[in-house]
Amino acid sequence: MYEEKLAEIQHLVSHTPILLFMKGSKEQPLCRFSLDVVRLLRRHQVDFETRDVLEDDILREAIKEFSDWPTLPQLYVNGEFIGGRDILMDLDESGELESVLKQ
């Protein structure tokens, strides 16, 4: 089951241009960090998909292994792991996030 979840994650990040693994949904973020990232992506006016890790315990653990990153949310752009909230905020502050999102 766990290996299947890792394969599912690989498929999702490979086929979804901008994908955010988060707590809740973009319509209803369920933690402050997820809310911050959703607001950031909306401010950049990009289309993005989300996956709620609270709906699937295996997904919540597998995504951390997949990315080798211990916290959520996690943003992927064109199959590449970009980072979590703090990294995204830093990229935005430096002006680099816009180019990452427009790849």
DRENLUM-149473 format. One line per field, with one value per atom (N, C-alpha, C, CB): chain; x, z, y. Coordinates in steps of 0.05 Angstrom, whole numbers. Glycine has a CB too. Layout:
N
chain: c(A | ...) .
east: c(X | ...) .
up: c(Z | ...) .
north: c(Y | ...) .
//
This chain:
103
chain: c(A | A | A | A | A | A | A | A | A | A | A | A | A | A | A | A | A | A | A | A | A | A | A | A | A | A | A | A | A | A | A | A | A | A | A | A | A | A | A | A | A | A | A | A | A | A | A | A | A | A | A | A | A | A | A | A | A | A | A | A | A | A | A | A | A | A | A | A | A | A | A | A | A | A | A | A | A | A | A | A | A | A | A | A | A | A | A | A | A | A | A | A | A | A | A | A | A | A | A | A | A | A | A | A | A | A | A | A | A | A | A | A | A | A | A | A | A | A | A | A | A | A | A | A | A | A | A | A | A | A | A | A | A | A | A | A | A | A | A | A | A | A | A | A | A | A | A | A | A | A | A | A | A | A | A | A | A | A | A | A | A | A | A | A | A | A | A | A | A | A | A | A | A | A | A | A | A | A | A | A | A | A | A | A | A | A | A | A | A | A | A | A | A | A | A | A | A | A | A | A | A | A | A | A | A | A | A | A | A | A | A | A | A | A | A | A | A | A | A | A | A | A | A | A | A | A | A | A | A | A | A | A | A | A | A | A | A | A | A | A | A | A | A | A | A | A | A | A | A | A | A | A | A | A | A | A | A | A | A | A | A | A | A | A | A | A | A | A | A | A | A | A | A | A | A | A | A | A | A | A | A | A | A | A | A | A | A | A | A | A | A | A | A | A | A | A | A | A | A | A | A | A | A | A | A | A | A | A | A | A | A | A | A | A | A | A | A | A | A | A | A | A | A | A | A | A | A | A | A | A | A | A | A | A | A | A | A | A | A | A | A | A | A | A | A | A | A | A | A | A | A | A | A | A | A | A | A | A | A | A | A | A | A | A | A | A | A | A | A | A | A | A | A | A | A | A | A | A | A | A | A | A | A | A | A | A | A | A | A | A | A | A | A | A | A | A | A | A | A | A | A | A | A | A | A | A | A | A | A | A | A | A) .
east: c(16 | 0 | 17 | -19 | 39 | 56 | 70 | 76 | 81 | 94 | 75 | 107 | 50 | 30 | 25 | 4 | 25 | 21 | 44 | 18 | 68 | 91 | 89 | 118 | 80 | 76 | 53 | 69 | 33 | 11 | 21 | -12 | 37 | 49 | 66 | 66 | 82 | 99 | 82 | 116 | 60 | 42 | 29 | 19 | 20 | 8 | 27 | -2 | 51 | 70 | 79 | 94 | 80 | 89 | 67 | 96 | 42 | 20 | 4 | 2 | 13 | -1 | 19 | -14 | 16 | 36 | 43 | 26 | 23 | 28 | 10 | 23 | 23 | 9 | 18 | 13 | -1 | 5 | -7 | -6 | 11 | 2 | -1 | 22 | -25 | -30 | -51 | -41 | -55 | -76 | -101 | -67 | -121 | -145 | -145 | -149 | -161 | -162 | -157 | -190 | -154 | -150 | -175 | -143 | -198 | -223 | -225 | -247 | -212 | -213 | -187 | -237 | -166 | -141 | -146 | -119 | -133 | -138 | -114 | -146 | -94 | -72 | -62 | -50 | -48 | -39 | -18 | -26 | 0 | 20 | 7 | 40 | -12 | -26 | -41 | -46 | -54 | -68 | -48 | -82 | -25 | -5 | 3 | 19 | 7 | 16 | -6 | 26 | -31 | -54 | -56 | -80 | -54 | -56 | -33 | -55 | -9 | 14 | 9 | 39 | 0 | -5 | -27 | -12 | -48 | -70 | -60 | -93 | -43 | -32 | -16 | -14 | -4 | 11 | -7 | 34 | -32 | -52 | -45 | -57 | -37 | -31 | -53 | -3 | -58 | -76 | -60 | -88 | -72 | -59 | -79 | -42 | -70 | -86 | -76 | -85 | -93 | -85 | -93 | -97 | -79 | -86 | -85 | -66 | -107 | -110 | -98 | -140 | -76 | -62 | -77 | -34 | -96 | -112 | -133 | -125 | -139 | -158 | -145 | -171 | -119 | -105 | -79 | -99 | -80 | -56 | -32 | -62 | -35 | -13 | -1 | -22 | -18 | -8 | 8 | -32 | -2 | 11 | 40 | -5 | 44 | 70 | 87 | 69 | 75 | 89 | 100 | 71 | 85 | 95 | 121 | 74 | 123 | 147 | 171 | 143 | 167 | 188 | 195 | 181 | 174 | 178 | 195 | 150 | 190 | 204 | 229 | 186 | 232 | 253 | 251 | 280 | 226 | 221 | 201 | 210 | 206 | 190 | 164 | 206 | 159 | 136 | 118 | 145 | 94 | 74 | 66 | 49 | 57 | 52 | 77 | 33 | 73 | 95 | 85 | 106 | 101 | 94 | 112 | 96 | 99 | 113 | 105 | 106 | 125 | 120 | 133 | 131 | 118 | 128 | 144 | 144 | 134 | 147 | 170 | 156 | 177 | 199 | 190 | 218 | 201 | 195 | 208 | 205 | 191 | 201 | 207 | 181 | 188 | 193 | 167 | 211 | 170 | 148 | 143 | 152 | 127 | 119 | 142 | 102 | 161 | 183 | 200 | 201 | 206 | 221 | 206 | 228 | 180 | 163 | 162 | 135 | 159 | 159 | 185 | 153 | 207 | 234 | 237 | 256 | 228 | 229 | 212 | 220 | 189 | 172 | 185 | 144 | 196 | 209 | 232 | 218 | 247 | 270 | 262 | 290 | 237 | 227 | 231 | 242 | 241 | 246 | 222 | 268 | 202 | 179 | 164 | 161 | 161 | 145 | 157 | 145 | 183 | 196 | 193 | 225 | 194 | 190 | 162 | 196 | 142 | 114 | 108 | 96 | 122 | 116 | 132 | 122 | 148 | 164 | 147 | 178) .
up: c(0 | 0 | 0 | 24 | 16 | 18 | -8 | 41 | -20 | -46 | -68 | -55 | -67 | -85 | -81 | -82 | -56 | -50 | -61 | -20 | -58 | -70 | -100 | -62 | -113 | -142 | -150 | -153 | -133 | -138 | -136 | -118 | -116 | -113 | -137 | -87 | -146 | -170 | -194 | -176 | -198 | -220 | -217 | -221 | -193 | -188 | -194 | -160 | -183 | -187 | -216 | -168 | -230 | -258 | -277 | -266 | -269 | -287 | -278 | -289 | -257 | -247 | -247 | -219 | -264 | -266 | -239 | -285 | -223 | -197 | -177 | -197 | -158 | -139 | -111 | -146 | -93 | -65 | -48 | -57 | -33 | -13 | 12 | -10 | 24 | 46 | 65 | 36 | 88 | 106 | 99 | 136 | 89 | 80 | 50 | 93 | 40 | 11 | 6 | -1 | -20 | -25 | -18 | -55 | -18 | -10 | 21 | -21 | 35 | 64 | 76 | 74 | 76 | 89 | 119 | 85 | 130 | 158 | 176 | 159 | 166 | 184 | 173 | 186 | 190 | 183 | 160 | 207 | 160 | 139 | 112 | 146 | 112 | 87 | 77 | 90 | 95 | 87 | 75 | 112 | 88 | 77 | 49 | 96 | 43 | 16 | -4 | 17 | 4 | -14 | -21 | -1 | -2 | -7 | -25 | 20 | -21 | -37 | -66 | -26 | -71 | -98 | -111 | -98 | -96 | -107 | -115 | -87 | -98 | -104 | -131 | -81 | -136 | -162 | -185 | -158 | -179 | -200 | -217 | -217 | -204 | -219 | -213 | -211 | -232 | -228 | -213 | -255 | -192 | -177 | -166 | -155 | -162 | -151 | -123 | -168 | -106 | -79 | -73 | -58 | -54 | -43 | -13 | -52 | 0 | 29 | 43 | 36 | 57 | 70 | 95 | 77 | 104 | 128 | 121 | 140 | 95 | 87 | 83 | 61 | 84 | 78 | 95 | 48 | 116 | 134 | 119 | 157 | 101 | 86 | 68 | 69 | 55 | 38 | 55 | 24 | 79 | 96 | 103 | 122 | 108 | 114 | 89 | 130 | 67 | 43 | 29 | 24 | 30 | 17 | 30 | 17 | 56 | 71 | 62 | 101 | 58 | 48 | 19 | 51 | 3 | -26 | -30 | -39 | -15 | -18 | -1 | -11 | 19 | 39 | 53 | 26 | 59 | 73 | 95 | 53 | 120 | 143 | 148 | 167 | 135 | 142 | 118 | 154 | 125 | 105 | 109 | 106 | 89 | 61 | 45 | 47 | 22 | 3 | -25 | 4 | -39 | -66 | -87 | -68 | -108 | -131 | -156 | -135 | -172 | -197 | -219 | -196 | -239 | -261 | -252 | -280 | -232 | -222 | -202 | -244 | -197 | -180 | -153 | -193 | -132 | -105 | -101 | -83 | -94 | -90 | -61 | -101 | -44 | -15 | 0 | -11 | 25 | 43 | 46 | 70 | 66 | 70 | 72 | 95 | 89 | 94 | 69 | 117 | 55 | 30 | 9 | 18 | 7 | -12 | -5 | -14 | 20 | 29 | 22 | 59 | 27 | 20 | -10 | 30 | -26 | -55 | -64 | -69 | -52 | -59 | -52 | -45 | -28 | -19 | -37 | 9 | -47 | -64 | -93 | -63 | -100 | -127 | -145 | -140 | -134 | -150 | -154 | -137 | -136 | -138 | -164 | -114 | -173 | -198 | -221 | -204 | -224 | -246 | -242 | -249 | -217 | -212 | -220 | -182 | -213 | -219 | -249 | -203 | -263 | -292 | -310 | -299 | -299 | -316 | -336 | -298) .
north: c(-24 | 0 | 25 | 0 | 25 | 49 | 54 | 45 | 33 | 36 | 46 | 9 | 37 | 46 | 76 | 30 | 85 | 113 | 130 | 118 | 120 | 135 | 137 | 121 | 115 | 116 | 135 | 87 | 136 | 155 | 184 | 151 | 189 | 216 | 223 | 218 | 205 | 209 | 217 | 185 | 202 | 207 | 235 | 185 | 242 | 268 | 291 | 270 | 289 | 312 | 313 | 309 | 291 | 291 | 301 | 262 | 299 | 307 | 331 | 283 | 344 | 368 | 391 | 363 | 411 | 432 | 445 | 453 | 453 | 464 | 450 | 496 | 436 | 419 | 425 | 389 | 430 | 435 | 413 | 463 | 400 | 381 | 397 | 357 | 396 | 414 | 402 | 441 | 416 | 408 | 424 | 414 | 410 | 423 | 426 | 450 | 444 | 449 | 479 | 441 | 486 | 515 | 531 | 519 | 518 | 532 | 534 | 518 | 515 | 516 | 504 | 499 | 520 | 512 | 507 | 533 | 486 | 479 | 483 | 450 | 498 | 506 | 533 | 485 | 547 | 574 | 573 | 587 | 553 | 551 | 545 | 529 | 527 | 521 | 546 | 498 | 561 | 585 | 606 | 597 | 608 | 627 | 620 | 628 | 595 | 587 | 590 | 557 | 583 | 587 | 617 | 577 | 634 | 663 | 673 | 679 | 662 | 669 | 661 | 656 | 636 | 627 | 643 | 597 | 649 | 665 | 693 | 667 | 705 | 731 | 731 | 741 | 708 | 706 | 697 | 685 | 693 | 688 | 664 | 712 | 642 | 617 | 597 | 606 | 580 | 557 | 536 | 546 | 524 | 503 | 484 | 515 | 460 | 439 | 433 | 412 | 422 | 415 | 386 | 434 | 374 | 348 | 351 | 325 | 343 | 345 | 321 | 348 | 325 | 303 | 294 | 311 | 309 | 301 | 280 | 325 | 277 | 257 | 229 | 265 | 228 | 203 | 202 | 201 | 186 | 184 | 173 | 165 | 155 | 144 | 165 | 119 | 181 | 203 | 223 | 218 | 229 | 249 | 240 | 253 | 214 | 204 | 200 | 178 | 190 | 183 | 208 | 168 | 230 | 255 | 265 | 277 | 261 | 270 | 253 | 267 | 227 | 210 | 217 | 180 | 220 | 226 | 251 | 230 | 272 | 297 | 298 | 320 | 280 | 282 | 308 | 278 | 316 | 342 | 336 | 364 | 344 | 334 | 349 | 336 | 372 | 388 | 393 | 415 | 403 | 410 | 439 | 391 | 452 | 444 | 440 | 464 | 427 | 423 | 430 | 394 | 446 | 455 | 442 | 485 | 432 | 421 | 437 | 390 | 443 | 458 | 442 | 487 | 433 | 417 | 394 | 435 | 380 | 356 | 360 | 340 | 385 | 391 | 401 | 411 | 390 | 399 | 427 | 379 | 447 | 474 | 479 | 495 | 471 | 475 | 479 | 499 | 486 | 491 | 520 | 478 | 527 | 555 | 574 | 557 | 569 | 588 | 592 | 578 | 571 | 573 | 589 | 545 | 584 | 598 | 628 | 586 | 634 | 662 | 676 | 664 | 662 | 673 | 677 | 655 | 658 | 661 | 684 | 635 | 688 | 710 | 736 | 707 | 738 | 763 | 770 | 760 | 751 | 756 | 761 | 733 | 756 | 760 | 736 | 783 | 714 | 690 | 672 | 674 | 674 | 656 | 659 | 661 | 683 | 688 | 672 | 718 | 673 | 658 | 628 | 665 | 618 | 590 | 581 | 584 | 597 | 591 | 593 | 609 | 609 | 613 | 595 | 642 | 577 | 558 | 544 | 538) .
//
